[in-house]
Amino acid sequence: MYNADRFGVQKGNSGLTDASTDVVGRMVRLGLVVLVYIAMTVFVFQNFIPHLGSALIGPPEDNMQDFWNTWYAASQIRTWHDLGYTNLIRHPEGMTLYYHSFSYPKLVAAAIFGKVFGTRLTSLVVLENLLLIVSFPISAIGGFYLVRHFTRETVGALAGGAVFAFNPSHVAHVAHHLHVSSIEFIPFFALFFILAIEKRSRGFAVLSTLCFALSALSCWYYLFYCAYFMAFLYAVVAIKQKRFLNGWPLIVILCNMVGLVVLLSPMLVPMIVQAKAGGNIYQEGTDTFVADLAGYVAFPRTHLLSGLSKHIYWHLTGNPWEATVYLGLVNIALLAWLILRRKQLDRDLIAFVFTGMGVFAVIASGDYLHVLGHRTIPLPDLLLRYLPFFKNVRTPSRAIVLVYIFLSIGIGYAVATIWRARGATWAGRGALMVLALLMALDWYPLGLPNTPAVCLPAYSLVAQDPDLHVAVLDLPGEYDSAYMMYQACHLHPIVDGYVAREVYKTLGDRLETKDLDRQRRQLTENNVKYIVIHRPDGKLFRWRSEDGQVAQYERTYPVLYSDKEAVVLGVY
């Protein structure tokens, strides 16, 4: 691929365009690669597989909202309008969904699944978990072909694909955010974009545009990061060729950007309209949800040695899953080995890997470089927070996915180099097996949490009401994701509900909680027939003072149902 005259790294074959292997050979290799990565995925999720239809991957948090997304796509989306607005949550006003955390390719899969297999709760739970898990083998396959393009060697490419797909950030987000964990199209985009430039191929330019759009539709953050990747590659070309203007690479970038705008315009136009109308579309976080310098060496919470890094995570800002940017001690050692051996190896490729990692690590660091939670020097992201559109990227640490792209290339090259030098001997193969085992132990997640996905008996009463226009108020507040999941049990609109950007205020924001007689009139006027009060359950459903007093609710409203988990009250 990258020759010395163009990009500064060696020319290679991805396997997609490998003329040295016939079609049958390429298909056999693809089949073996698929089997290897599926086996790895099954191994990683082996403890969860028995619960595939009864629990959601991850603790009770945004994963419950993601399940609502899947349920909504499978059972409620009937027209294009339903993709952009729903009155099933934030009743009675409803809420725009253009800024919601949908992964649109997986919404399509869920919609097809619902039509074919129905929408039973157990079936949808299985679907939700499979939509999460499938990102691992697919992204590994994409990583394999991308790395092989640089290394021209299969063993190193296998290692590189695994490094990308099973990285700790991916594992952390699969337990919390389906859209952020949908990284499977990114390595294909990077590969097709590179092939389009080097081969001057219109076909690969179109494929890169398609994967660019699919990445953006999977998670809006990836629109920005893939665009930054194109800018980075163009800069590499310009510096290597000592020419600022390069016609064909600019055409490929233009093809990607114009194609993206055309393909995504049905969603981008309403988003722009809502932004210009003054909708509440921007949120803080660019100096909170960042990649801390200490995070690169801190064992994540699912690591075998996580106890040694627990005190480090106490200091990091933001959520632990957003702060998970661990590079792996074994991987860092291999990168250090590459630097020490750079004079005997491909220095241009090594420089390409480290420069790419550095650029995207800076982007992932947010407004300021954080060291153990302390802000230090200002970074370029500080400027982007003042730009409309760009300041939608409120969680910079998610750019770590591009750091892992370059890391996978570097690790793949290191393993390929060792394999070429030592792979012919039993001692060399044994050493590589030990290395692979250490890498696997360093990446393997222990004790992935899960959330039981069951319908509470209290909702049976609500589900029996044939009028699907009457709504439910769930209390206490702040557990909107759970209430969204439970909506799949009773099918009625809910006053609560959480979307990534709550563009305008609704009844839940102005609900009276002190004067319950006034609240009752408020709820009656808005066709809210039921109140479901959840009893505290571990970390969930802790009562807040701003919700009023539980005893007062039971004096004001008739009790229709009560058990150890919830109380159902009638409003009218």
JOCOR-V30686 format. One record per residue. RES is the residue in one letter. SS is DSSP state (alpha for helix, beta for strand, coil for the rest). Layout:
((RES;SS) (RES;SS))
This chain:
((M;coil) (Y;coil) (N;coil) (A;coil) (D;coil) (R;coil) (F;coil) (G;coil) (V;coil) (Q;coil) (K;coil) (G;coil) (N;coil) (S;coil) (G;coil) (L;coil) (T;coil) (D;coil) (A;coil) (S;coil) (T;coil) (D;coil) (V;alpha) (V;alpha) (G;alpha) (R;alpha) (M;alpha) (V;alpha) (R;alpha) (L;alpha) (G;alpha) (L;alpha) (V;alpha) (V;alpha) (L;alpha) (V;alpha) (Y;alpha) (I;alpha) (A;alpha) (M;alpha) (T;alpha) (V;alpha) (F;alpha) (V;alpha) (F;coil) (Q;coil) (N;coil) (F;coil) (I;alpha) (P;alpha) (H;alpha) (L;coil) (G;coil) (S;coil) (A;beta) (L;beta) (I;beta) (G;coil) (P;coil) (P;coil) (E;coil) (D;alpha) (N;alpha) (M;alpha) (Q;alpha) (D;alpha) (F;alpha) (W;alpha) (N;alpha) (T;alpha) (W;alpha) (Y;alpha) (A;alpha) (A;alpha) (S;alpha) (Q;coil) (I;coil) (R;coil) (T;coil) (W;coil) (H;alpha) (D;alpha) (L;alpha) (G;alpha) (Y;beta) (T;beta) (N;coil) (L;coil) (I;coil) (R;coil) (H;coil) (P;coil) (E;coil) (G;coil) (M;beta) (T;beta) (L;coil) (Y;coil) (Y;coil) (H;coil) (S;coil) (F;coil) (S;coil) (Y;alpha) (P;alpha) (K;alpha) (L;alpha) (V;alpha) (A;alpha) (A;alpha) (A;alpha) (I;alpha) (F;alpha) (G;alpha) (K;alpha) (V;alpha) (F;alpha) (G;coil) (T;coil) (R;coil) (L;alpha) (T;alpha) (S;alpha) (L;alpha) (V;alpha) (V;alpha) (L;alpha) (E;alpha) (N;alpha) (L;alpha) (L;alpha) (L;alpha) (I;alpha) (V;alpha) (S;alpha) (F;alpha) (P;alpha) (I;alpha) (S;alpha) (A;alpha) (I;alpha) (G;alpha) (G;alpha) (F;alpha) (Y;alpha) (L;alpha) (V;alpha) (R;alpha) (H;alpha) (F;alpha) (T;alpha) (R;coil) (E;coil) (T;alpha) (V;alpha) (G;alpha) (A;alpha) (L;alpha) (A;alpha) (G;alpha) (G;alpha) (A;alpha) (V;alpha) (F;alpha) (A;alpha) (F;coil) (N;coil) (P;alpha) (S;alpha) (H;alpha) (V;alpha) (A;alpha) (H;alpha) (V;alpha) (A;coil) (H;coil) (H;coil) (L;coil) (H;coil) (V;coil) (S;coil) (S;coil) (I;coil) (E;coil) (F;coil) (I;alpha) (P;alpha) (F;alpha) (F;alpha) (A;alpha) (L;alpha) (F;alpha) (F;alpha) (I;alpha) (L;alpha) (A;alpha) (I;alpha) (E;alpha) (K;alpha) (R;coil) (S;coil) (R;alpha) (G;alpha) (F;alpha) (A;alpha) (V;alpha) (L;alpha) (S;alpha) (T;alpha) (L;alpha) (C;alpha) (F;alpha) (A;alpha) (L;alpha) (S;alpha) (A;alpha) (L;alpha) (S;alpha) (C;coil) (W;alpha) (Y;alpha) (Y;alpha) (L;alpha) (F;alpha) (Y;alpha) (C;alpha) (A;alpha) (Y;alpha) (F;alpha) (M;alpha) (A;alpha) (F;alpha) (L;alpha) (Y;alpha) (A;alpha) (V;alpha) (V;alpha) (A;alpha) (I;alpha) (K;alpha) (Q;alpha) (K;coil) (R;coil) (F;coil) (L;coil) (N;coil) (G;alpha) (W;alpha) (P;alpha) (L;alpha) (I;alpha) (V;alpha) (I;alpha) (L;alpha) (C;alpha) (N;alpha) (M;alpha) (V;alpha) (G;alpha) (L;alpha) (V;alpha) (V;alpha) (L;alpha) (L;alpha) (S;alpha) (P;alpha) (M;alpha) (L;alpha) (V;alpha) (P;alpha) (M;alpha) (I;alpha) (V;alpha) (Q;alpha) (A;alpha) (K;alpha) (A;coil) (G;coil) (G;coil) (N;coil) (I;coil) (Y;coil) (Q;coil) (E;coil) (G;coil) (T;coil) (D;coil) (T;coil) (F;coil) (V;coil) (A;coil) (D;coil) (L;alpha) (A;alpha) (G;alpha) (Y;alpha) (V;coil) (A;coil) (F;coil) (P;coil) (R;coil) (T;coil) (H;coil) (L;coil) (L;coil) (S;alpha) (G;alpha) (L;alpha) (S;alpha) (K;alpha) (H;alpha) (I;alpha) (Y;alpha) (W;alpha) (H;alpha) (L;coil) (T;coil) (G;coil) (N;coil) (P;coil) (W;coil) (E;coil) (A;coil) (T;coil) (V;coil) (Y;coil) (L;coil) (G;coil) (L;alpha) (V;alpha) (N;alpha) (I;alpha) (A;alpha) (L;alpha) (L;alpha) (A;alpha) (W;alpha) (L;alpha) (I;alpha) (L;alpha) (R;coil) (R;coil) (K;coil) (Q;coil) (L;coil) (D;coil) (R;alpha) (D;alpha) (L;alpha) (I;alpha) (A;alpha) (F;alpha) (V;alpha) (F;alpha) (T;alpha) (G;alpha) (M;alpha) (G;alpha) (V;alpha) (F;alpha) (A;alpha) (V;alpha) (I;alpha) (A;alpha) (S;coil) (G;coil) (D;coil) (Y;beta) (L;beta) (H;beta) (V;beta) (L;coil) (G;coil) (H;beta) (R;beta) (T;beta) (I;beta) (P;beta) (L;coil) (P;coil) (D;alpha) (L;alpha) (L;alpha) (L;alpha) (R;coil) (Y;coil) (L;coil) (P;coil) (F;coil) (F;alpha) (K;alpha) (N;alpha) (V;coil) (R;coil) (T;coil) (P;alpha) (S;alpha) (R;alpha) (A;alpha) (I;alpha) (V;alpha) (L;alpha) (V;alpha) (Y;alpha) (I;alpha) (F;alpha) (L;alpha) (S;alpha) (I;alpha) (G;alpha) (I;alpha) (G;alpha) (Y;alpha) (A;alpha) (V;alpha) (A;alpha) (T;alpha) (I;alpha) (W;alpha) (R;alpha) (A;alpha) (R;alpha) (G;coil) (A;coil) (T;coil) (W;alpha) (A;alpha) (G;alpha) (R;alpha) (G;alpha) (A;alpha) (L;alpha) (M;alpha) (V;alpha) (L;alpha) (A;alpha) (L;alpha) (L;alpha) (M;alpha) (A;alpha) (L;alpha) (D;alpha) (W;alpha) (Y;coil) (P;coil) (L;coil) (G;coil) (L;coil) (P;coil) (N;beta) (T;beta) (P;beta) (A;coil) (V;coil) (C;coil) (L;coil) (P;coil) (A;alpha) (Y;alpha) (S;alpha) (L;alpha) (V;alpha) (A;alpha) (Q;coil) (D;coil) (P;coil) (D;coil) (L;coil) (H;coil) (V;coil) (A;beta) (V;beta) (L;beta) (D;beta) (L;beta) (P;coil) (G;coil) (E;coil) (Y;coil) (D;alpha) (S;alpha) (A;alpha) (Y;alpha) (M;alpha) (M;alpha) (Y;alpha) (Q;alpha) (A;alpha) (C;alpha) (H;alpha) (L;coil) (H;coil) (P;coil) (I;beta) (V;coil) (D;coil) (G;coil) (Y;coil) (V;coil) (A;coil) (R;coil) (E;coil) (V;coil) (Y;coil) (K;coil) (T;coil) (L;alpha) (G;alpha) (D;alpha) (R;alpha) (L;coil) (E;coil) (T;coil) (K;coil) (D;coil) (L;alpha) (D;alpha) (R;alpha) (Q;alpha) (R;alpha) (R;alpha) (Q;alpha) (L;alpha) (T;alpha) (E;alpha) (N;coil) (N;coil) (V;beta) (K;beta) (Y;beta) (I;beta) (V;beta) (I;beta) (H;beta) (R;coil) (P;coil) (D;beta) (G;coil) (K;coil) (L;beta) (F;coil) (R;coil) (W;coil) (R;coil) (S;alpha) (E;alpha) (D;alpha) (G;coil) (Q;coil) (V;alpha) (A;alpha) (Q;alpha) (Y;alpha) (E;alpha) (R;alpha) (T;alpha) (Y;coil) (P;beta) (V;beta) (L;beta) (Y;beta) (S;beta) (D;coil) (K;coil) (E;coil) (A;beta) (V;beta) (V;beta) (L;beta) (G;beta) (V;coil) (Y;coil))
